[in-house]
Amino acid sequence: MPSFLGFDYVTPLEIISNEPRFITESQNLRRFSSRTGAQRWEVRISFTTGKNTSGFSKLQSHYLQKGLETSFNISMPQHLYTSEPVVPVTFTPDTDYVAGVNTIGTDTFTSIDVGRFITFSNHTKVYMVVDTPTTSSIVISPPLVKAITDTDTINTATSTTENDSGVKLKVVYENTNESYTYTNGIMQQIKKQFIEDL
């Protein structure tokens, strides 16, 4: 599992896709849904502390330093049911793609589980792989927010990043930021909330 400031991610851990939708109902109660295309990831991560009081100070100091406006990177947690992907050293799109596209061809064979998170080298938005229709293409959600070229790389975890998801999520702290769990007077767990900085 990835870590943050020396603290390993532990469960419970939540990954939430916040995608505003406008829902209306007609007079016969038929529902209609529309969306703006905006989407961001929100994560709630638990960290085990035990008697590590110096580590707790480090977490608090980081929060005070960054506040609610300054962005920073964390390792994006990956879904537990996904296995380490088998990817070539250079993993790139097979051609250029414009913003709004969600099916991306790759320049070579790849095997990435549905549910894996990826990024592209030319921007920081994190995407989820929602389908793999062929061995050389992936379907992502949300659709591309920025155009990519065939020279951009696709970033995901590899077998050399066992302690890191391989994908960085650019975040800010959520204003309802943290909670603490104590057992027998000893702090056992801290839960932090982060939202993707778009």
C-alpha positions as CSV (number, residue, x, y, z in Angstrom):
1,M,0.0,0.0,0.0
2,P,1.2,3.6,-0.6
3,S,2.1,5.9,2.3
4,F,1.8,9.6,3.1
5,L,4.5,11.3,5.2
6,G,5.7,7.9,6.3
7,F,2.3,6.6,7.3
8,D,0.9,3.6,5.4
9,Y,-2.6,3.7,4.0
10,V,-4.9,1.3,5.8
11,T,-8.6,0.5,5.6
12,P,-11.1,1.9,5.8
13,L,-10.3,3.8,2.7
14,E,-12.8,5.5,0.4
15,I,-12.5,6.6,-3.2
16,I,-15.4,8.8,-4.3
17,S,-16.1,10.1,-7.8
18,N,-17.8,13.5,-7.5
19,E,-19.6,14.2,-10.8
20,P,-22.4,16.7,-10.6
21,R,-25.6,15.7,-12.3
22,F,-28.8,17.7,-12.8
23,I,-31.9,15.5,-12.4
24,T,-35.4,16.6,-13.3
25,E,-38.7,14.8,-13.4
26,S,-41.5,15.3,-15.8
27,Q,-45.2,15.6,-14.8
28,N,-45.5,11.8,-15.4
29,L,-42.5,11.3,-13.1
30,R,-40.1,10.3,-15.9
31,R,-36.5,11.2,-14.8
32,F,-34.1,13.1,-17.0
33,S,-30.4,13.5,-16.2
34,S,-27.8,15.8,-17.6
35,R,-24.2,16.4,-16.6
36,T,-21.6,19.1,-17.2
37,G,-18.7,16.7,-17.8
38,A,-16.9,18.0,-14.7
39,Q,-15.5,15.3,-12.4
40,R,-13.1,15.0,-9.5
41,W,-11.9,12.3,-7.1
42,E,-12.3,12.6,-3.4
43,V,-10.4,10.2,-1.1
44,R,-10.7,9.5,2.6
45,I,-7.6,7.7,3.8
46,S,-6.9,6.1,7.2
47,F,-3.4,6.0,8.7
48,T,-2.3,3.9,11.6
49,T,-0.4,5.9,14.2
50,G,-0.1,3.8,17.4
51,K,2.5,5.5,19.7
52,N,4.1,7.5,16.8
53,T,3.5,10.9,18.3
54,S,6.3,12.5,16.3
55,G,4.6,11.3,13.1
56,F,1.3,12.9,14.3
57,S,3.2,16.2,14.7
58,K,4.4,15.8,11.1
59,L,0.9,15.3,9.8
60,Q,-0.4,18.3,11.7
61,S,2.6,20.5,10.5
62,H,1.9,19.5,6.9
63,Y,-1.8,20.4,7.2
64,L,-0.9,23.8,8.8
65,Q,1.7,24.5,6.1
66,K,-0.6,23.6,3.2
67,G,-3.9,24.9,4.5
68,L,-6.9,24.3,2.3
69,E,-5.6,26.1,-0.8
70,T,-2.1,24.8,-1.5
71,S,-2.0,21.6,-3.6
72,F,0.3,18.7,-3.2
73,N,0.6,15.2,-4.6
74,I,-0.3,11.9,-2.9
75,S,-0.2,8.4,-4.2
76,M,-3.6,7.5,-5.6
77,P,-4.9,4.4,-3.9
78,Q,-5.7,1.5,-6.3
79,H,-8.7,-0.7,-5.9
80,L,-7.8,-3.9,-3.9
81,Y,-9.2,-6.3,-6.5
82,T,-6.9,-5.0,-9.3
83,S,-3.6,-6.8,-9.8
84,E,-0.3,-5.2,-10.7
85,P,-0.6,-4.4,-14.4
86,V,1.7,-5.8,-17.0
87,V,2.9,-2.8,-19.0
88,P,5.8,-2.2,-21.3
89,V,8.5,0.2,-20.3
90,T,7.2,2.8,-22.7
91,F,3.4,2.9,-22.6
92,T,2.0,5.6,-25.0
93,P,-1.1,6.3,-27.0
94,D,-1.1,5.0,-30.6
95,T,-2.0,8.5,-32.0
96,D,-3.1,11.9,-30.9
97,Y,-6.5,12.3,-29.1
98,V,-8.6,15.4,-28.5
99,A,-10.3,16.3,-25.2
100,G,-13.6,14.6,-24.7
101,V,-12.5,11.2,-26.0
102,N,-12.7,8.2,-23.7
103,T,-11.3,5.3,-25.8
104,I,-7.6,5.4,-26.1
105,G,-5.5,3.1,-28.3
106,T,-2.1,2.1,-27.1
107,D,1.1,1.6,-29.2
108,T,1.6,-1.9,-28.0
109,F,0.0,-4.8,-26.1
110,T,-1.0,-3.9,-22.6
111,S,-2.9,-5.6,-19.8
112,I,-4.5,-3.2,-17.2
113,D,-7.4,-4.3,-15.0
114,V,-10.7,-2.5,-15.1
115,G,-10.7,-0.3,-12.0
116,R,-7.1,0.8,-12.3
117,F,-6.2,4.5,-12.1
118,I,-3.9,6.1,-14.6
119,T,-2.6,9.6,-15.6
120,F,-1.1,11.0,-18.7
121,S,2.3,12.8,-18.7
122,N,1.0,16.1,-20.0
123,H,-1.5,16.8,-17.3
124,T,-2.4,15.8,-13.7
125,K,-6.0,14.6,-14.0
126,V,-6.5,11.0,-12.8
127,Y,-8.6,8.6,-14.8
128,M,-10.1,5.2,-14.1
129,V,-9.9,2.4,-16.6
130,V,-13.5,1.3,-17.1
131,D,-13.1,-1.2,-20.0
132,T,-10.4,-2.9,-22.0
133,P,-12.2,-3.8,-25.3
134,T,-9.0,-5.0,-26.9
135,T,-5.4,-5.9,-25.8
136,S,-4.3,-2.5,-27.2
137,S,-7.0,-0.1,-26.1
138,I,-8.6,1.2,-22.9
139,V,-11.7,3.1,-22.1
140,I,-11.4,5.7,-19.4
141,S,-13.6,7.7,-17.1
142,P,-14.0,10.6,-17.1
143,P,-13.3,11.4,-20.8
144,L,-10.0,13.3,-21.5
145,V,-10.0,16.8,-20.1
146,K,-7.0,17.7,-22.2
147,A,-5.7,16.6,-25.6
148,I,-2.9,14.0,-25.6
149,T,-0.3,13.1,-28.3
150,D,1.4,9.9,-29.2
151,T,4.5,11.1,-27.4
152,D,2.8,11.4,-24.0
153,T,3.2,8.5,-21.6
154,I,0.5,6.7,-19.8
155,N,1.4,6.3,-16.1
156,T,0.2,3.5,-13.9
157,A,1.7,1.1,-11.4
158,T,4.3,-1.5,-12.3
159,S,5.8,-4.3,-10.4
160,T,8.6,-2.0,-9.3
161,T,6.3,0.2,-7.4
162,E,4.8,-2.2,-4.8
163,N,4.7,0.5,-2.1
164,D,3.4,3.2,-4.4
165,S,0.4,3.1,-6.7
166,G,2.5,4.7,-9.5
167,V,-0.1,7.3,-10.0
168,K,0.0,10.7,-8.3
169,L,-3.2,12.5,-7.4
170,K,-2.9,16.3,-7.1
171,V,-5.0,17.3,-4.1
172,V,-5.9,19.9,-1.5
173,Y,-7.1,19.1,2.0
174,E,-10.9,18.9,2.5
175,N,-12.2,21.5,5.0
176,T,-13.8,18.7,7.1
177,N,-10.3,17.3,7.2
178,E,-9.7,14.7,9.8
179,S,-10.9,12.3,12.5
180,Y,-9.1,10.4,15.2
181,T,-9.6,6.9,16.7
182,Y,-8.3,6.2,20.2
183,T,-8.1,2.8,22.0
184,N,-7.2,2.7,25.7
185,G,-6.0,6.3,25.6
186,I,-3.6,5.7,22.6
187,M,-4.3,7.2,19.2
188,Q,-4.6,4.3,16.8
189,Q,-5.8,5.9,13.6
190,I,-6.1,9.2,11.8
191,K,-8.4,9.7,8.8
192,K,-7.6,12.5,6.3
193,Q,-9.8,13.7,3.5
194,F,-8.4,15.0,0.2
195,I,-10.0,16.4,-2.9
196,E,-8.5,16.4,-6.4
197,D,-7.2,19.8,-7.3
198,L,-8.4,20.6,-10.8
